[in-house]
Amino acid sequence: MEEPTKTEKQFRNALAQCREVFGKKLHDYGASWRILRPSSLTDQLFIKAMRIRTLEVKHQSLVGEGILPEFLALVNYGLVGLIQLERGYADSTDITPAEALDLYDHHAEQTLQLMLRKNHDYGEAWRGMRVSSYTDFILTKLQRVKEIEDLDGVTIVSEGIASNYQDIINYAVFGIIKLSEQAH
């Protein structure tokens, strides 16, 4: 078996941080997010991305939380989005925390594998980018998702909502990696 690359190790570490937060929230709230319809989930992702952009521009947080927790939230809500696309939304919490974690792990691994394929083809270009560019790309992807939702999913050339969610997750993980490197 091939040895994991530095990027894969960093990516898995960032996903582990996100999963830890996700697991703690599952303990506290259960899978309450199962009631979120796609448009509400997209708006939640938008709120998180806009907060990052605002903090990047203003360089000040009045609620005391920085950018890193918002990137973690983007990963988690993006994975929730993939789960919701697969299963549809529910009127109540209809899965156990263990089932939610299994679904989370499945979609996280699929998203990691996509990143590895793209990273191969793009030659680690993300390492030369600014964190603020990840934020802008995430906001662009969210605008695209909103447009697709407004078209009831009927598109001509779009990759679709799931692909955009995976790209959002990947850019957010890159943000986590970059911010972690800057902190050390």
FIKOL-482270 format. One record per residue (C-alpha): x negated, y, z. Coordinates in nm, 2 decimals. Each point is the difference from the previous one (the first is absolute). Layout:
<atoms>
@x X | y Y | z Z
...
</atoms>
This chain:
<atoms>
@x 0.00 | y 0.00 | z 0.00
@x -0.12 | y 0.35 | z -0.09
@x -0.11 | y 0.23 | z 0.28
@x 0.24 | y 0.29 | z 0.06
@x -0.13 | y 0.34 | z -0.13
@x -0.05 | y 0.30 | z 0.23
@x 0.32 | y 0.15 | z -0.14
@x 0.20 | y -0.32 | z 0.07
@x -0.13 | y -0.01 | z 0.36
@x 0.08 | y 0.36 | z 0.06
@x 0.34 | y -0.04 | z -0.16
@x 0.08 | y -0.30 | z 0.21
@x -0.11 | y 0.19 | z 0.31
@x 0.22 | y 0.29 | z -0.08
@x 0.30 | y -0.24 | z -0.07
@x -0.07 | y -0.16 | z 0.34
@x 0.02 | y 0.35 | z 0.17
@x 0.33 | y 0.06 | z -0.18
@x 0.14 | y -0.35 | z 0.09
@x -0.09 | y 0.06 | z 0.37
@x 0.21 | y 0.32 | z 0.00
@x 0.28 | y -0.18 | z -0.20
@x 0.00 | y -0.28 | z 0.25
@x 0.03 | y 0.23 | z 0.30
@x 0.29 | y 0.19 | z -0.16
@x 0.17 | y -0.33 | z -0.08
@x -0.03 | y -0.08 | z 0.37
@x 0.15 | y 0.33 | z 0.10
@x 0.27 | y 0.04 | z -0.27
@x 0.04 | y -0.34 | z -0.17
@x 0.04 | y 0.01 | z -0.38
@x 0.23 | y 0.30 | z 0.02
@x -0.14 | y 0.12 | z -0.33
@x 0.21 | y -0.27 | z -0.17
@x 0.29 | y 0.24 | z -0.02
@x -0.20 | y 0.25 | z -0.21
@x 0.13 | y 0.03 | z -0.36
@x -0.27 | y 0.06 | z -0.26
@x 0.06 | y 0.37 | z -0.03
@x -0.04 | y 0.05 | z 0.37
@x -0.32 | y -0.20 | z 0.01
@x -0.14 | y 0.21 | z -0.29
@x 0.09 | y 0.32 | z 0.20
@x -0.17 | y -0.14 | z 0.31
@x -0.31 | y -0.06 | z -0.21
@x 0.03 | y 0.35 | z -0.14
@x 0.02 | y 0.15 | z 0.35
@x -0.32 | y -0.18 | z 0.11
@x -0.19 | y 0.11 | z -0.32
@x 0.12 | y 0.36 | z 0.03
@x -0.12 | y 0.01 | z 0.36
@x -0.34 | y -0.12 | z -0.11
@x -0.01 | y 0.27 | z -0.28
@x 0.11 | y 0.27 | z 0.25
@x -0.27 | y -0.10 | z 0.25
@x -0.26 | y 0.00 | z -0.28
@x 0.10 | y 0.35 | z -0.11
@x 0.06 | y 0.16 | z 0.34
@x -0.28 | y -0.19 | z 0.19
@x 0.21 | y 0.01 | z 0.32
@x 0.25 | y -0.24 | z 0.16
@x 0.26 | y 0.14 | z 0.24
@x 0.11 | y -0.34 | z 0.12
@x -0.34 | y -0.14 | z 0.07
@x -0.01 | y -0.29 | z -0.25
@x -0.25 | y 0.01 | z -0.28
@x -0.01 | y -0.13 | z -0.36
@x -0.11 | y -0.36 | z 0.08
@x 0.32 | y -0.11 | z 0.17
@x 0.20 | y 0.13 | z -0.30
@x -0.21 | y -0.21 | z -0.24
@x 0.07 | y -0.30 | z 0.22
@x 0.37 | y 0.08 | z -0.01
@x -0.01 | y 0.03 | z -0.38
@x -0.15 | y -0.35 | z -0.02
@x 0.26 | y -0.14 | z 0.24
@x 0.30 | y 0.17 | z -0.17
@x -0.13 | y -0.10 | z -0.34
@x -0.01 | y -0.36 | z 0.11
@x 0.35 | y 0.04 | z 0.14
@x 0.10 | y 0.14 | z -0.34
@x -0.13 | y -0.31 | z -0.17
@x 0.19 | y -0.22 | z 0.24
@x 0.32 | y 0.20 | z -0.05
@x -0.04 | y -0.03 | z -0.38
@x -0.03 | y -0.37 | z 0.03
@x 0.28 | y -0.06 | z 0.25
@x 0.23 | y 0.30 | z -0.03
@x 0.10 | y 0.21 | z 0.30
@x 0.22 | y -0.14 | z 0.28
@x 0.27 | y 0.15 | z 0.22
@x -0.18 | y -0.12 | z 0.31
@x -0.33 | y -0.15 | z 0.11
@x 0.02 | y -0.34 | z -0.17
@x -0.35 | y -0.13 | z 0.04
@x -0.22 | y -0.08 | z 0.30
@x -0.32 | y 0.17 | z 0.07
@x -0.19 | y -0.32 | z -0.10
@x 0.19 | y -0.01 | z -0.34
@x -0.08 | y 0.37 | z -0.05
@x -0.37 | y -0.05 | z 0.06
@x 0.00 | y -0.29 | z -0.24
@x 0.16 | y 0.21 | z -0.27
@x -0.24 | y 0.29 | z 0.09
@x -0.31 | y -0.23 | z -0.04
@x 0.13 | y -0.14 | z -0.33
@x 0.04 | y 0.34 | z -0.16
@x -0.32 | y 0.14 | z 0.16
@x -0.20 | y -0.29 | z -0.16
@x 0.17 | y 0.05 | z -0.34
@x -0.09 | y 0.37 | z 0.02
@x -0.36 | y -0.07 | z 0.10
@x -0.03 | y -0.24 | z -0.29
@x 0.13 | y 0.27 | z -0.24
@x -0.25 | y 0.25 | z 0.14
@x -0.29 | y -0.25 | z -0.05
@x 0.10 | y -0.05 | z -0.36
@x 0.03 | y 0.38 | z -0.06
@x -0.32 | y 0.08 | z 0.19
@x -0.19 | y -0.24 | z -0.22
@x 0.13 | y 0.17 | z -0.31
@x -0.04 | y 0.36 | z 0.13
@x -0.34 | y -0.07 | z 0.15
@x 0.07 | y 0.13 | z 0.35
@x 0.10 | y 0.35 | z -0.13
@x 0.20 | y 0.06 | z 0.31
@x -0.33 | y 0.04 | z 0.20
@x -0.08 | y 0.31 | z -0.20
@x 0.34 | y 0.16 | z 0.07
@x 0.10 | y 0.25 | z 0.27
@x 0.26 | y -0.11 | z 0.26
@x 0.21 | y 0.29 | z -0.11
@x 0.03 | y -0.16 | z -0.34
@x 0.14 | y -0.32 | z 0.15
@x 0.26 | y 0.22 | z 0.16
@x 0.09 | y 0.17 | z -0.33
@x 0.01 | y -0.33 | z -0.18
@x 0.23 | y -0.15 | z 0.27
@x 0.23 | y 0.30 | z -0.04
@x 0.00 | y -0.04 | z -0.37
@x 0.09 | y -0.37 | z 0.03
@x 0.28 | y 0.09 | z 0.24
@x 0.14 | y 0.25 | z -0.25
@x -0.01 | y -0.27 | z -0.26
@x 0.19 | y -0.24 | z 0.23
@x 0.26 | y 0.27 | z 0.06
@x 0.05 | y 0.04 | z -0.37
@x 0.03 | y -0.38 | z -0.05
@x 0.25 | y -0.02 | z 0.28
@x 0.20 | y 0.29 | z -0.16
@x 0.00 | y -0.21 | z -0.32
@x 0.14 | y -0.30 | z 0.20
@x -0.32 | y -0.18 | z -0.09
@x 0.06 | y 0.01 | z -0.38
@x -0.33 | y 0.11 | z -0.15
@x -0.17 | y -0.02 | z -0.34
@x -0.38 | y -0.03 | z 0.08
@x -0.03 | y 0.03 | z 0.38
@x -0.17 | y -0.27 | z 0.20
@x 0.29 | y 0.02 | z 0.25
@x 0.04 | y 0.08 | z 0.37
@x -0.19 | y -0.30 | z 0.14
@x -0.31 | y 0.10 | z -0.20
@x 0.02 | y 0.35 | z 0.12
@x 0.04 | y -0.11 | z 0.36
@x -0.31 | y -0.22 | z -0.04
@x -0.20 | y 0.29 | z -0.14
@x 0.12 | y 0.22 | z 0.30
@x -0.12 | y -0.27 | z 0.24
@x -0.33 | y -0.03 | z -0.17
@x -0.07 | y 0.37 | z -0.01
@x 0.10 | y 0.02 | z 0.37
@x -0.24 | y -0.28 | z 0.09
@x -0.27 | y 0.19 | z -0.19
@x 0.08 | y 0.30 | z 0.21
@x -0.03 | y -0.21 | z 0.32
@x -0.34 | y -0.14 | z -0.12
@x -0.13 | y 0.35 | z -0.09
@x 0.12 | y 0.16 | z 0.32
@x -0.15 | y -0.29 | z 0.20
@x -0.33 | y 0.04 | z -0.18
@x 0.00 | y 0.38 | z 0.07
@x 0.07 | y -0.06 | z 0.37
@x -0.31 | y -0.22 | z 0.03
</atoms>
